[in-house]
Amino acid sequence: MKRREFFKQASVATIGAAAATTLAAPAIAQDKITWRMVTTWPKNFPGLGVGAQNLADRITKASGGRLTVQVFAAGEMVPGLQALDAVIDGSAEMSHGTPYYWQNKSQGLSFFTGVPFGMTSRELTAWVRYLGGQELWDKIYDQFGLQGFLSGDTGTQAGGWFRNELTGLSDIQGLRFRTPGLGGQVWGKLGASVTNLAAGEIFAALQSGTLDAAEFVGPYNDLALGFYQIAKNYYFPSFVEPGLATEIVVDKAKYQALPEDLQEIVRVCAQASYDDVASDMYANDPRALNALVSEHGVQVRRFPDEILEAGAKASMELIAEIRDGGDALTKEVAESFVTSFNLLRQRTEGTDMPYLSAREKYIKYE
């Protein structure tokens, strides 16, 4: 989808949805409930915005209409980066975003999106579902009356769009770079001037020169956002976002007030969405990348080893600082993450990596 067509559709959808925001409270009639989901994504945004809508539709259908979820894209009810606050203040019952957007509330939340040089998507899911991660996540959100669930998986992301080719660390000094979360802090340690912007704001900042570089997700999303029009150097892979997760967050009291079957529908539909978004990304990222290269002259590059090595060192320093910090709950999250990471990497590096190395070396289909 071309950027102009994408945002034209988004604008029409925004106008159409504006009247719907006049709903003052969740509708409850004849045992039917309507919840409002606010998202951090533009309307019909590939993978993530579409994933939010698909999740809402899945919950509505699975519940037979007993729980209907209405979706409001970024800017329709609140700005994208205020989605979580809308649930906290009761303007909405559910948000769809990613935990590291809210690290100003607790740095521990960033661990549930992704850690630089940290867990892959499969490892992160194992930690959250089976190694105590969800329970720690619950502790953080309990402070705000919220409940979080994994809802999407982008896989390992792209490293970002840069106006100029990177030859080493000297090229990063003072670089104005859009990148959030713990990864943003790592890039800051390398010398970049880091900021976070919602998806729909990044292109204009690149175009105006406010930003020198930006990363968002990967080819599927980035093609729609049009970054290739400003910067032609596209770096792979991201070393700060190795397996990124999105979330839904619900008002916990309203969630617990649902009948048990509807609670389970929300939980299971979120889990299904996590896997569905991953498949969508895997199917469409390579096709989008081919278009970026063949149709738009994008140069695909790898980060120099000097940057990778410095990034790894900065990441370990950051995690050490968090583990030694004063926030007891964040420290508990970091300790759990590191313990689980050391366990799970045995499986990934001992089984998956040797297989992938062999496949790359020996398998060539015409």
KEKE-3310 file (N, C-alpha, C; in steps of 0.2 Angstrom, whole numbers, plus 5000, padded with zeros to 4 digits):
npx = (5004:5003:5010:5003:4990:4987:4987:4977:4966:4966:4963:4949:4943:4945:4937:4925:4924:4924:4912:4908:4915:4908:4902:4898:4900:4904:4892:4879:4867:4854:4862:4873:4888:4898:4914:4927:4941:4956:4970:4988:4991:4990:4974:4970:4983:4996:4998:5000:4990:4979:4980:4975:4962:4957:4959:4949:4938:4938:4936:4923:4916:4919:4912:4899:4894:4891:4901:4906:4919:4924:4935:4946:4957:4974:4973:4959:4951:4960:4977:4990:5000:4994:4986:4986:4984:4971:4964:4967:4961:4948:4942:4942:4940:4950:4966:4978:4994:5011:5022:5034:5031:5026:5036:5039:5031:5034:5049:5051:5041:5046:5053:5044:5041:5053:5071:5087:5098:5093:5079:5073:5057:5051:5057:5054:5040:5040:5045:5036:5024:5027:5037:5036:5035:5023:5016:5024:5023:5009:5010:5016:5006:4995:4997:4991:4978:4976:4976:4987:4990:4999:4999:5003:5016:5031:5042:5060:5066:5068:5083:5083:5081:5092:5099:5112:5126:5132:5148:5154:5156:5158:5149:5137:5137:5128:5117:5101:5088:5074:5069:5062:5060:5070:5080:5081:5088:5100:5105:5106:5117:5127:5129:5119:5105:5090:5073:5055:5042:5025:5018:5012:5018:5031:5036:5034:5043:5055:5055:5055:5068:5069:5072:5086:5087:5077:5068:5055:5047:5048:5050:5036:5028:5035:5036:5023:5023:5032:5045:5056:5056:5063:5075:5087:5096:5094:5095:5099:5100:5089:5098:5093:5080:5075:5064:5050:5036:5018:5004:4988:4979:4969:4955:4956:4947:4935:4937:4938:4925:4918:4909:4916:4918:4919:4930:4939:4938:4943:4957:4961:4959:4968:4980:4979:4979:4992:5000:4995:4998:5012:5013:5008:5017:5029:5025:5023:5034:5046:5041:5038:5050:5057:5050:5054:5067:5068:5059:5060:5074:5080:5094:5100:5108:5121:5124:5140:5153:5159:5149:5139:5146:5149:5136:5131:5139:5134:5121:5122:5128:5117:5107:5113:5113:5099:5096:5103:5097:5085:5071:5062:5053:5055:5068:5066:5059:5069:5079:5072:5070:5084:5088:5079:5082:5096:5093:5084:5092:5100:5093:5089:5102:5109:5101:5092:5100:5112:5105:5099:5111:5116:5106:5107:5119:5118:5106:5098:5086:5079)
npy = (4994:5011:5025:5038:5033:5025:5034:5042:5034:5032:5044:5046:5036:5041:5052:5047:5039:5048:5053:5042:5043:5049:5041:5039:5029:5012:5002:4993:4981:4970:4959:4961:4968:4982:4986:4999:5000:5008:5012:5012:5014:5019:5019:5005:5001:4991:4974:4978:4988:4982:4970:4974:4977:4964:4957:4963:4960:4946:4943:4949:4940:4927:4928:4928:4941:4945:4952:4965:4973:4989:4998:5011:5020:5027:5044:5045:5044:5047:5054:5043:5039:5041:5031:5021:5028:5032:5021:5019:5031:5028:5032:5022:5005:4996:4995:4995:4992:4994:4987:4995:5008:5014:5015:5026:5025:5013:5006:4992:4988:4988:4976:4967:4970:4970:4967:4974:4965:4953:4942:4931:4931:4919:4915:4925:4923:4911:4914:4923:4915:4903:4904:4913:4926:4933:4934:4943:4954:4956:4961:4973:4980:4980:4990:5000:4997:4988:4975:4965:4958:4948:4952:4952:4949:4954:4948:4948:4964:4977:4987:5001:5017:5027:5042:5043:5032:5021:5020:5018:5020:5034:5040:5040:5049:5062:5059:5061:5052:5042:5030:5019:5014:5002:4999:5012:5018:5012:5015:5029:5028:5025:5037:5043:5055:5053:5050:5047:5044:5043:5031:5038:5050:5050:5051:5064:5071:5065:5071:5084:5086:5086:5073:5063:5049:5034:5021:5009:4996:4985:4980:4978:4986:4998:5001:5005:5017:5025:5028:5026:5037:5047:5042:5031:5021:5006:4997:4981:4966:4973:4976:4979:4976:4962:4953:4958:4962:4965:4972:4969:4979:4979:4986:4981:4979:4979:4969:4958:4958:4953:4938:4922:4915:4924:4931:4922:4921:4933:4932:4921:4924:4935:4928:4920:4930:4935:4925:4926:4938:4937:4928:4935:4945:4938:4933:4944:4953:4950:4951:4965:4970:4966:4974:4987:4987:4984:4993:5005:5008:5006:5003:4989:4986:4980:4982:4989:4980:4986:4994:4985:4978:4988:4991:4979:4979:4991:4987:4977:4984:4993:4984:4979:4991:4993:4981:4985:4996:5007:5003:4990:4981:4982:4978:4965:4960:4961:4952:4940:4940:4939:4927:4918:4920:4916:4902:4899:4903:4892:4883:4889:4893:4881:4872:4878:4888:4881:4873:4882:4888:4877:4875:4887:4886:4874:4872:4875:4880:4880)
npz = (5000:4995:5003:5002:4999:5009:5021:5016:5016:5030:5035:5030:5037:5050:5051:5049:5061:5071:5076:5084:5095:5105:5113:5130:5139:5142:5133:5140:5137:5138:5143:5135:5131:5127:5123:5122:5112:5111:5101:5097:5084:5067:5057:5049:5048:5041:5047:5062:5065:5058:5064:5077:5074:5069:5081:5089:5081:5082:5096:5097:5088:5093:5106:5102:5100:5113:5120:5112:5103:5100:5089:5090:5081:5082:5087:5084:5096:5106:5106:5099:5109:5120:5123:5133:5145:5143:5146:5159:5164:5162:5150:5140:5138:5134:5128:5114:5110:5114:5127:5130:5127:5138:5147:5155:5166:5172:5172:5171:5162:5149:5147:5143:5130:5123:5124:5121:5112:5117:5121:5108:5099:5102:5113:5122:5123:5129:5142:5147:5147:5153:5162:5173:5169:5166:5178:5184:5176:5178:5191:5190:5182:5190:5199:5193:5191:5180:5167:5157:5141:5130:5113:5100:5088:5081:5077:5074:5072:5059:5058:5055:5047:5038:5033:5029:5025:5038:5045:5056:5074:5075:5067:5073:5083:5090:5082:5077:5082:5080:5091:5102:5120:5129:5120:5114:5124:5124:5111:5114:5123:5114:5108:5101:5099:5106:5102:5105:5094:5088:5076:5065:5065:5062:5048:5044:5053:5049:5036:5038:5043:5056:5062:5059:5057:5058:5066:5064:5063:5053:5035:5030:5038:5036:5023:5020:5028:5021:5023:5014:5005:5010:5017:5011:5016:5023:5037:5044:5055:5068:5082:5094:5095:5096:5096:5096:5105:5105:5114:5122:5134:5147:5157:5173:5183:5176:5168:5176:5181:5170:5164:5167:5155:5146:5150:5147:5133:5129:5134:5127:5113:5112:5113:5102:5093:5094:5089:5076:5071:5070:5059:5049:5048:5045:5032:5024:5026:5018:5005:5005:5007:4995:4986:4991:4988:4974:4968:4973:4976:4988:4999:5006:5021:5033:5050:5055:5063:5073:5078:5082:5092:5102:5104:5111:5122:5128:5130:5140:5150:5153:5157:5169:5176:5178:5186:5197:5201:5211:5210:5216:5211:5197:5197:5201:5189:5180:5185:5184:5170:5165:5171:5165:5151:5151:5152:5141:5130:5128:5121:5109:5104:5104:5096:5086:5080:5075:5065:5057:5052:5045:5035:5028:5022:5014:5008:4993:4983:4967)
capx = (5000:5007:5009:4998:4984:4986:4985:4970:4961:4966:4959:4942:4941:4945:4931:4919:4924:4924:4905:4907:4918:4903:4899:4901:4902:4902:4885:4877:4860:4852:4868:4878:4893:4902:4921:4931:4949:4960:4976:4993:4992:4985:4969:4971:4990:4998:5001:4998:4983:4975:4980:4971:4955:4956:4958:4942:4932:4938:4933:4916:4913:4919:4907:4893:4891:4890:4906:4908:4924:4925:4942:4948:4964:4978:4970:4952:4949:4966:4983:4992:5004:4990:4981:4986:4981:4964:4961:4968:4956:4941:4939:4941:4941:4955:4971:4982:5000:5017:5023:5039:5029:5024:5042:5039:5027:5038:5054:5050:5037:5050:5055:5039:5041:5059:5077:5092:5102:5089:5076:5069:5050:5049:5060:5050:5034:5041:5046:5029:5019:5029:5043:5035:5035:5016:5015:5028:5019:5003:5012:5017:5000:4991:4998:4987:4972:4976:4978:4990:4991:5003:4993:5006:5023:5034:5048:5066:5064:5074:5087:5081:5082:5097:5101:5119:5128:5136:5154:5157:5153:5158:5143:5131:5137:5123:5112:5094:5086:5068:5069:5060:5061:5077:5084:5083:5093:5106:5107:5108:5124:5131:5130:5113:5100:5085:5066:5050:5036:5020:5020:5010:5022:5038:5038:5035:5049:5061:5055:5057:5075:5070:5076:5091:5086:5071:5066:5049:5046:5051:5048:5029:5025:5039:5034:5017:5024:5035:5052:5061:5056:5068:5081:5088:5100:5090:5099:5096:5094:5089:5101:5090:5073:5076:5058:5046:5029:5013:5000:4982:4979:4961:4954:4956:4940:4930:4939:4936:4918:4915:4908:4922:4919:4921:4937:4944:4938:4948:4963:4963:4959:4974:4985:4978:4982:5000:5003:4992:5002:5018:5013:5006:5023:5033:5023:5023:5040:5050:5038:5038:5057:5058:5047:5058:5074:5067:5055:5062:5081:5083:5100:5100:5115:5122:5128:5147:5154:5161:5143:5136:5150:5147:5129:5131:5142:5130:5115:5124:5128:5110:5103:5116:5111:5092:5096:5106:5093:5081:5065:5062:5049:5059:5074:5064:5058:5076:5082:5068:5072:5091:5088:5076:5086:5101:5090:5081:5096:5103:5088:5090:5109:5111:5097:5090:5106:5115:5101:5099:5117:5117:5101:5109:5125:5118:5100:5097:5080:5078)
capy = (5000:5017:5030:5043:5030:5023:5039:5045:5029:5033:5051:5045:5032:5045:5057:5042:5037:5054:5053:5036:5044:5052:5036:5041:5023:5005:5000:4986:4980:4963:4956:4963:4973:4985:4989:5003:4998:5013:5009:5017:5013:5022:5015:5000:5000:4984:4970:4980:4991:4977:4965:4976:4976:4957:4954:4965:4956:4939:4943:4950:4934:4922:4929:4929:4947:4947:4957:4969:4978:4994:5000:5018:5021:5033:5051:5045:5046:5050:5052:5036:5038:5042:5025:5017:5033:5032:5015:5021:5036:5026:5034:5016:4999:4992:4998:4990:4995:4989:4989:5000:5015:5016:5014:5031:5023:5008:5003:4985:4986:4987:4970:4963:4972:4967:4969:4974:4958:4949:4936:4931:4931:4912:4915:4930:4920:4905:4917:4926:4910:4897:4905:4918:4933:4935:4936:4949:4959:4958:4965:4980:4983:4980:4997:5005:4994:4985:4968:4965:4951:4948:4952:4952:4947:4957:4945:4952:4970:4980:4991:5008:5020:5032:5046:5042:5025:5021:5017:5016:5024:5041:5042:5040:5055:5067:5057:5062:5045:5039:5023:5019:5008:5000:5000:5019:5020:5009:5020:5035:5027:5025:5044:5046:5059:5048:5052:5042:5047:5038:5029:5043:5057:5049:5053:5072:5072:5064:5075:5091:5086:5085:5067:5060:5042:5032:5014:5008:4989:4982:4982:4978:4993:5004:5003:5009:5023:5029:5031:5026:5043:5052:5039:5025:5016:5002:4992:4974:4967:4977:4972:4982:4974:4955:4949:4963:4960:4970:4970:4973:4981:4980:4989:4975:4978:4978:4962:4953:4958:4949:4931:4918:4912:4930:4933:4917:4923:4939:4929:4916:4928:4939:4923:4919:4936:4935:4921:4928:4944:4934:4925:4940:4949:4934:4932:4950:4957:4949:4954:4972:4972:4966:4980:4993:4987:4984:4998:5012:5010:5006:5000:4985:4986:4977:4987:4988:4976:4991:4997:4979:4976:4993:4990:4974:4982:4996:4983:4974:4990:4995:4979:4980:4997:4992:4976:4988:5002:5007:5000:4983:4977:4982:4973:4958:4958:4961:4946:4935:4940:4937:4920:4914:4921:4911:4896:4898:4903:4886:4879:4893:4893:4874:4869:4882:4891:4876:4871:4888:4888:4872:4877:4893:4883:4868:4871:4880:4878:4885)
capz = (5000:4995:5009:5002:4999:5016:5025:5014:5019:5037:5036:5030:5043:5056:5051:5051:5068:5076:5080:5088:5102:5109:5118:5136:5144:5139:5133:5142:5136:5138:5144:5130:5133:5122:5125:5117:5111:5108:5099:5096:5077:5062:5055:5044:5047:5040:5053:5069:5066:5056:5070:5082:5072:5069:5088:5091:5078:5085:5102:5096:5085:5098:5111:5099:5101:5120:5121:5106:5104:5095:5088:5088:5079:5085:5085:5084:5102:5110:5102:5100:5114:5126:5123:5140:5150:5141:5150:5166:5167:5161:5143:5136:5142:5132:5123:5110:5109:5116:5134:5131:5126:5145:5152:5160:5172:5175:5167:5170:5156:5143:5146:5140:5123:5120:5127:5117:5112:5122:5119:5102:5100:5105:5120:5126:5124:5134:5148:5149:5148:5157:5167:5178:5166:5166:5185:5186:5172:5182:5197:5187:5180:5196:5202:5189:5190:5173:5165:5151:5138:5123:5107:5093:5088:5075:5076:5074:5068:5055:5062:5055:5041:5039:5027:5026:5027:5044:5044:5063:5080:5075:5063:5077:5088:5089:5077:5079:5080:5083:5093:5109:5125:5132:5114:5113:5129:5121:5106:5118:5126:5109:5106:5097:5102:5105:5104:5103:5091:5086:5069:5060:5066:5060:5041:5044:5057:5044:5030:5040:5046:5064:5063:5054:5056:5062:5065:5067:5064:5047:5029:5029:5040:5034:5016:5021:5031:5016:5025:5009:5001:5014:5018:5007:5019:5027:5041:5046:5058:5074:5088:5100:5095:5093:5096:5099:5107:5107:5120:5124:5141:5149:5164:5177:5187:5171:5165:5181:5181:5165:5166:5166:5148:5142:5152:5144:5126:5129:5135:5121:5107:5112:5112:5095:5089:5095:5083:5069:5068:5068:5053:5044:5047:5041:5025:5020:5026:5013:4999:5005:5006:4988:4983:4993:4984:4966:4965:4977:4976:4994:5000:5012:5024:5039:5055:5056:5069:5079:5081:5086:5098:5106:5106:5115:5128:5131:5133:5146:5155:5154:5161:5175:5180:5180:5191:5203:5203:5217:5210:5218:5206:5191:5198:5201:5182:5176:5187:5181:5163:5164:5173:5159:5145:5151:5151:5135:5124:5127:5116:5103:5101:5103:5092:5081:5076:5070:5060:5052:5048:5040:5030:5024:5019:5010:5004:4988:4978:4961)
cpx = (5004:5005:5003:4991:4982:4984:4978:4965:4960:4962:4952:4940:4941:4939:4925:4918:4923:4917:4905:4911:4914:4900:4902:4903:4901:4895:4884:4869:4859:4858:4873:4882:4897:4908:4924:4938:4952:4967:4982:4995:4988:4980:4971:4979:4992:5000:4998:4991:4978:4974:4975:4963:4953:4955:4951:4937:4932:4935:4925:4912:4913:4914:4900:4889:4890:4895:4908:4914:4925:4932:4942:4955:4967:4975:4963:4949:4954:4972:4986:4996:5001:4985:4981:4982:4973:4960:4961:4962:4949:4938:4938:4942:4947:4960:4975:4988:5006:5020:5029:5037:5027:5030:5042:5035:5030:5043:5054:5046:5041:5052:5050:5037:5048:5066:5083:5097:5099:5085:5073:5061:5048:5051:5056:5043:5034:5042:5040:5025:5021:5034:5042:5034:5028:5014:5018:5025:5013:5005:5013:5010:4995:4991:4993:4980:4971:4978:4981:4991:4995:4998:4996:5013:5026:5040:5054:5065:5070:5077:5086:5083:5087:5099:5107:5121:5132:5142:5157:5153:5153:5152:5137:5131:5132:5117:5105:5090:5079:5068:5067:5063:5069:5082:5086:5088:5100:5109:5110:5115:5129:5132:5124:5109:5093:5078:5061:5044:5031:5021:5018:5014:5029:5040:5039:5041:5055:5061:5057:5064:5075:5073:5081:5090:5080:5071:5059:5048:5050:5048:5040:5026:5029:5038:5028:5018:5029:5042:5057:5061:5061:5075:5082:5092:5096:5094:5096:5102:5094:5093:5097:5083:5073:5070:5053:5038:5024:5008:4993:4982:4971:4961:4952:4950:4935:4931:4936:4928:4914:4914:4914:4923:4921:4928:4941:4944:4943:4955:4966:4963:4965:4980:4985:4981:4989:5003:5001:4996:5009:5018:5012:5013:5028:5032:5024:5030:5045:5048:5039:5046:5059:5056:5052:5064:5073:5064:5057:5069:5084:5089:5100:5107:5115:5125:5135:5148:5156:5154:5139:5140:5149:5140:5128:5133:5137:5123:5117:5125:5121:5106:5106:5114:5103:5092:5099:5102:5088:5074:5065:5059:5052:5065:5072:5062:5064:5079:5079:5070:5079:5091:5085:5080:5092:5099:5088:5086:5100:5099:5090:5097:5111:5107:5095:5095:5110:5111:5100:5105:5118:5112:5104:5115:5123:5111:5099:5092:5080:5071)
cpy = (5006:5021:5034:5039:5028:5028:5043:5040:5030:5039:5050:5041:5036:5049:5053:5040:5042:5054:5048:5038:5047:5047:5038:5035:5017:5003:4993:4986:4973:4958:4956:4969:4976:4988:4993:5001:5004:5010:5015:5017:5017:5017:5011:4999:4993:4980:4972:4983:4986:4972:4967:4975:4969:4954:4957:4961:4949:4939:4944:4943:4928:4922:4929:4936:4949:4952:4959:4974:4983:4997:5007:5019:5027:5040:5051:5047:5050:5050:5046:5035:5040:5036:5022:5022:5033:5026:5016:5026:5034:5028:5028:5010:4995:4996:4993:4994:4991:4992:4995:5007:5018:5015:5020:5030:5017:5005:4996:4983:4985:4980:4965:4965:4968:4970:4969:4968:4953:4943:4937:4931:4924:4912:4919:4926:4914:4908:4920:4921:4905:4898:4911:4925:4936:4938:4942:4955:4961:4962:4972:4984:4984:4987:5002:5002:4991:4978:4968:4958:4952:4948:4952:4951:4950:4953:4950:4958:4972:4985:4999:5011:5026:5035:5044:5035:5026:5017:5015:5020:5031:5044:5043:5046:5060:5066:5058:5056:5044:5032:5023:5014:5008:5001:5007:5021:5017:5013:5027:5034:5027:5032:5047:5050:5056:5052:5047:5046:5041:5037:5035:5049:5056:5052:5060:5074:5071:5069:5082:5092:5086:5079:5066:5053:5040:5024:5014:5000:4985:4983:4982:4984:4999:5006:5007:5016:5028:5032:5031:5032:5048:5048:5032:5020:5012:4996:4986:4971:4972:4973:4974:4979:4967:4951:4953:4960:4966:4968:4973:4974:4982:4983:4982:4974:4976:4971:4957:4953:4954:4942:4927:4916:4918:4932:4928:4918:4928:4936:4925:4920:4932:4934:4921:4924:4937:4931:4923:4933:4942:4931:4930:4944:4944:4933:4938:4954:4956:4952:4962:4974:4971:4972:4987:4993:4988:4990:5005:5013:5009:5001:4996:4984:4982:4982:4985:4984:4981:4993:4991:4978:4981:4993:4985:4976:4986:4992:4980:4979:4992:4990:4979:4986:4996:4987:4980:4994:5001:5004:4993:4979:4977:4977:4966:4955:4957:4954:4940:4934:4937:4929:4916:4915:4916:4904:4895:4899:4897:4882:4883:4892:4886:4870:4873:4885:4886:4873:4876:4889:4883:4873:4882:4890:4878:4868:4877:4878:4883:4886)
cpz = (5000:5001:5008:5002:5006:5021:5023:5017:5027:5039:5036:5035:5049:5057:5052:5058:5073:5080:5085:5095:5107:5114:5125:5141:5140:5139:5135:5142:5135:5138:5139:5132:5127:5125:5119:5117:5108:5107:5098:5088:5073:5060:5049:5043:5047:5046:5060:5070:5063:5061:5075:5080:5072:5076:5090:5088:5080:5091:5101:5093:5090:5104:5109:5100:5108:5122:5114:5107:5098:5095:5086:5087:5083:5082:5084:5090:5106:5105:5104:5107:5121:5127:5130:5145:5149:5145:5157:5169:5165:5154:5139:5140:5140:5127:5120:5108:5111:5122:5134:5130:5133:5150:5157:5166:5176:5170:5166:5164:5150:5142:5143:5133:5120:5123:5122:5117:5117:5119:5112:5104:5104:5112:5124:5128:5130:5141:5151:5151:5153:5162:5172:5175:5167:5173:5187:5182:5176:5188:5195:5186:5185:5199:5199:5187:5183:5173:5158:5148:5132:5118:5100:5093:5081:5072:5076:5069:5063:5060:5061:5048:5042:5033:5024:5029:5033:5043:5051:5068:5079:5071:5067:5082:5086:5084:5080:5077:5083:5084:5100:5114:5127:5126:5113:5118:5127:5116:5109:5121:5120:5106:5102:5102:5101:5106:5102:5100:5089:5079:5064:5060:5063:5053:5041:5048:5052:5038:5032:5042:5053:5066:5057:5053:5060:5061:5068:5068:5059:5041:5028:5032:5037:5027:5016:5023:5026:5018:5019:5005:5004:5014:5014:5010:5024:5031:5044:5050:5064:5079:5095:5101:5092:5092:5099:5099:5107:5112:5119:5132:5142:5156:5168:5180:5182:5168:5170:5183:5176:5167:5164:5159:5144:5144:5148:5136:5125:5129:5129:5115:5107:5111:5105:5090:5089:5089:5076:5066:5066:5061:5047:5043:5043:5034:5021:5021:5020:5006:4999:5004:4999:4984:4985:4989:4977:4964:4968:4978:4983:4995:5006:5015:5031:5044:5055:5063:5075:5082:5085:5092:5104:5109:5111:5122:5132:5134:5139:5152:5158:5159:5168:5179:5182:5186:5198:5205:5209:5216:5211:5213:5199:5191:5198:5193:5179:5178:5184:5173:5161:5166:5167:5153:5145:5150:5144:5129:5123:5121:5109:5100:5100:5098:5085:5077:5072:5064:5054:5048:5043:5034:5025:5020:5013:5006:4999:4983:4972:4960)
residu = (MET:LYS:ARG:ARG:GLU:PHE:PHE:LYS:GLN:ALA:SER:VAL:ALA:THR:ILE:GLY:ALA:ALA:ALA:ALA:THR:THR:LEU:ALA:ALA:PRO:ALA:ILE:ALA:GLN:ASP:LYS:ILE:THR:TRP:ARG:MET:VAL:THR:THR:TRP:PRO:LYS:ASN:PHE:PRO:GLY:LEU:GLY:VAL:GLY:ALA:GLN:ASN:LEU:ALA:ASP:ARG:ILE:THR:LYS:ALA:SER:GLY:GLY:ARG:LEU:THR:VAL:GLN:VAL:PHE:ALA:ALA:GLY:GLU:MET:VAL:PRO:GLY:LEU:GLN:ALA:LEU:ASP:ALA:VAL:ILE:ASP:GLY:SER:ALA:GLU:MET:SER:HIS:GLY:THR:PRO:TYR:TYR:TRP:GLN:ASN:LYS:SER:GLN:GLY:LEU:SER:PHE:PHE:THR:GLY:VAL:PRO:PHE:GLY:MET:THR:SER:ARG:GLU:LEU:THR:ALA:TRP:VAL:ARG:TYR:LEU:GLY:GLY:GLN:GLU:LEU:TRP:ASP:LYS:ILE:TYR:ASP:GLN:PHE:GLY:LEU:GLN:GLY:PHE:LEU:SER:GLY:ASP:THR:GLY:THR:GLN:ALA:GLY:GLY:TRP:PHE:ARG:ASN:GLU:LEU:THR:GLY:LEU:SER:ASP:ILE:GLN:GLY:LEU:ARG:PHE:ARG:THR:PRO:GLY:LEU:GLY:GLY:GLN:VAL:TRP:GLY:LYS:LEU:GLY:ALA:SER:VAL:THR:ASN:LEU:ALA:ALA:GLY:GLU:ILE:PHE:ALA:ALA:LEU:GLN:SER:GLY:THR:LEU:ASP:ALA:ALA:GLU:PHE:VAL:GLY:PRO:TYR:ASN:ASP:LEU:ALA:LEU:GLY:PHE:TYR:GLN:ILE:ALA:LYS:ASN:TYR:TYR:PHE:PRO:SER:PHE:VAL:GLU:PRO:GLY:LEU:ALA:THR:GLU:ILE:VAL:VAL:ASP:LYS:ALA:LYS:TYR:GLN:ALA:LEU:PRO:GLU:ASP:LEU:GLN:GLU:ILE:VAL:ARG:VAL:CYS:ALA:GLN:ALA:SER:TYR:ASP:ASP:VAL:ALA:SER:ASP:MET:TYR:ALA:ASN:ASP:PRO:ARG:ALA:LEU:ASN:ALA:LEU:VAL:SER:GLU:HIS:GLY:VAL:GLN:VAL:ARG:ARG:PHE:PRO:ASP:GLU:ILE:LEU:GLU:ALA:GLY:ALA:LYS:ALA:SER:MET:GLU:LEU:ILE:ALA:GLU:ILE:ARG:ASP:GLY:GLY:ASP:ALA:LEU:THR:LYS:GLU:VAL:ALA:GLU:SER:PHE:VAL:THR:SER:PHE:ASN:LEU:LEU:ARG:GLN:ARG:THR:GLU:GLY:THR:ASP:MET:PRO:TYR:LEU:SER:ALA:ARG:GLU:LYS:TYR:ILE:LYS:TYR:GLU)
# end
